[in-house]
Amino acid sequence: MDNGAKETRYWHSQSTEGVLAQLSATAHGLKQAEAERRLASHGPNELPETTGRPAWLRFLSQFNNVLIYFLLVAAAAAFLLDHIIDASVIVAVVLLNAIVGYVQEGKAEEALNAIRSMISPQANVLRDGRKSAIPVRELVPGDVVFIEAGDKVPADLRLLRARRLLIDEALLTGESVAAEKRELPVTPDAPLGDRQCLAFSGTLVAAGQGTGVVVETGLQTEIGRISSLLQNVEPLSTPLLRQIDVFARRFTWLVFIGGALLFAFAVLVRGFDWVEALIAVVALAVGVVPEGLPAVITITLAIGVRRMASRNAVIRKLPAVETLGATSVICTDKTGTLTRNEMTARRIETAVSRLSVGGAGYVPEGELTSPDGDDVAALADATGLVRCGLLCNDADLFQVEGGWQVAGDPMEGALVALGMKAGLDPSHVRGEWQRLDEIPFDAAHRFMATLHRAPDGSPDGSYVVFIKGAVEALLAMAAKEETDDVAGRAFWEERIANAGAEGERVLGFAVKHLAARPETFTFETLAGGVEFLGIVGFIDPPRREVIDAVAECRSAGIAIKMITGDHAATALAIARQLDLAEDPEVITGAEVEAASDDDLREIVERVSVFARTTPEHKLRIVRALQRNGHIVAMTGDGVNDAPALSQADVGTAMGIKGTEAAKEAAQMVLLDDNFASIVNAVREGRRVQDNIRKVISWEIPTNGAETLAVVLAILAGFALPMTATQILWSNLILAATLGLVLAFEPPEPGIMRRRPRAANAPLLSPFLLWRVVVVSILLAAAALGIFFFALETGRDVETARTMVVNMFVVAEIFYLFNVRYLHVPSITVIGIRGTPAVLTAIGMLVAAQLLFTYAPFMNRLFDTRPLGLLDGALMVVIGAVLMLLLEVEKVLVRRLGWFAELRD
Ligand code: ATP
């Protein structure tokens, strides 16, 4: 069905019947076959992706860097001065750098884009008369869609039903106050912001619930018309990358100044030919600036992002990868994250009777037995409660191959199963007791209420309200009537404590009879006359893999805080089952509220279970932890969790039960809602951090040593140990091979037995600085040593230089193995075996060096000379000795405890 642009503007001024008729749809949704037909004619419900910068522009931007300008000028100068080889080598360096940067940036972007599609949003629709979740892109005009707080409106909808529905339309109207929605049509000329009966694609549901029929999809929606390019591409940047950029820029200036001074010194004091000196200084400058570093770090991050995604943690914002590695506290929900969120009712208790419920999972089979003996009487007494659980309920159970599944909330699904076990037929009961209105569940008030018309002749009166929720909330409603009753607050508190101690999740049930239908159904309707019926205890077993993940966190010095809406006794029992902390302590949201900011700082260190909390408490807890210097990962799923998720260092949204609002505020989304996936992501984050440190500690001394050797030669006035082109060559070849492999390093053994690294640790930590100095001196000494040895033993300066370049390369290979493990000895079986990346890079490097040394054209190009086998052996021995020295240093430095960062 295709509507012209003219009619589409008037969805808001027609009655719902008119709109449905025009769309050839009904309030019961479309048939699947019809939906597929419409999808084929209307196209998918999506906006075209922003096409990033064109490839050529991305390539050109690789040259947009002070150092590259400088190099290009130098190449032009060399060319004009007839140093064609130098000019070509400089150009080759620049080109290679650009290609490596371009390819890696492309790969990183590709990895991020692939991941973005993993969290494609879903919409809840009625298809073939049944509620189901489908990808938003498959929505078609005529589909009936449900929306609730936290959802992103998936298409332009004409509302058929709105319950306290508030939608944040700032995206379209700029209005920061959420707009109130209702079903009634408005005048044809109403401006966008006043079209109360429409919900617009891309806007966020702030509160309430609604149902609407899709009127426009894709580019036809309001948002599609305003701009088809709204999706913005996340910049490929992180705090560390920015730190490196700043560092590189400053360093480049330093190198300019140093280079100018060196040039002046070489020409004026040492009497070098100025062209020679200029080229040598340029080569040195190229050598000393780690121009490839940002690209390698980006690829390290991108690899981390990809590996995290393969283990169900999707990074939405790149900086989270770095922060994850430094996480020192994980604040987590309980239900579904630590536990399986597969509920089964275990007990029913009313004021006078008790029932144990048999069976497992959602299979509606199981005995209801009374420990006191009379099963029939106990069941008769509990039937009112069980029926309340069936009616104050939005879930359905349906049989699939291999078992029963819930559509909706798991606890409500368990109540449907309970009803069936008690002999009630859900669809029959629900048909008899027509639902007229409801107050949806909200974590803030912790209950749900539904208004029903009682079946004719029912002894319950004409209208009945069924309420279910946290027992305290229900008892508070019933309080006035119950104060002196036998089954008063103390009675139920004892019952809850018993169930909670077993790790059971307890839900209360209540009822209120009304003589007449209330005009509106609000909180006031519930005032007075509420009768508490009893409780149901559910089991929700802990996820098995979480037990190991918790243990891993504890050994890694990461504290875990459970922040749950559940009752204290239940939460504590689960914390104990999971061994969350040594003798876990629990406090409630009310106590958090009563504590001052300063007290809270002390509380959050000590306490590991926060029960009966609301999302506002989460925000205070995160802040208190951050004030104590912690890096906090925090999970959340609801619309009200968004502030805490944004405040946390790694806001983590649930992929399955999380709302769009939570996902948008989060830095990371868990595809399986599983706590163990957070811990996997932390481990991966630590690996990324380690690898970045490895890249830096390999790359900088490599540059430093070369520079040191040549600068010493110029200052001391002896022949240069390497020519300018040779310096450029070794840089080029090392950067293209060994320079890339550390990004692929696997985690070191014991990576989760170390304490978290300080978050604000500087790029060049004292240990790295020490490393740079020590290694630069050692490598420079080896290079100069071999240079003078060659000259002493009567070789010409060209052969001596060829030996120096090869010595450098050999030493770099050995040094790479040393750097692969920063925390443990490298000389172990796995340590010296190397990864495929390492071995391939070494193979390529050796082949390139053989060409450099033995191929006649390379001899001409670089002024090199073939070397003897013994010379090669000598270099390997020196390289091995260097590595041994550095291994000894690794052990010594740890033993002496010089650097805090190495202490476990
Ligand atoms: P988490 O550990 O993830 O915070 P939670 O499920 O324990 O999860 P909430 O969802 O905020 O936390 O629930 C808090 C309380 O509200 C529950 O302990 C229960 O008493 C009540 N409750 C939860 N879901 C419903 C529901 N669908 N209807 C009525 N009451 C509910």
Boltz pocket constraint, residues with backbone or C-beta under 6 A from the ligand:
constraints:
  - pocket:
      binder: B
      contacts: [[A, 333], [A, 334], [A, 335], [A, 336], [A, 392], [A, 409], [A, 411], [A, 412], [A, 441], [A, 442], [A, 443], [A, 446], [A, 447], [A, 448], [A, 468], [A, 469], [A, 470], [A, 471], [A, 506], [A, 507], [A, 508], [A, 563], [A, 564], [A, 565], [A, 566], [A, 567], [A, 613]]
      max_distance: 6.0
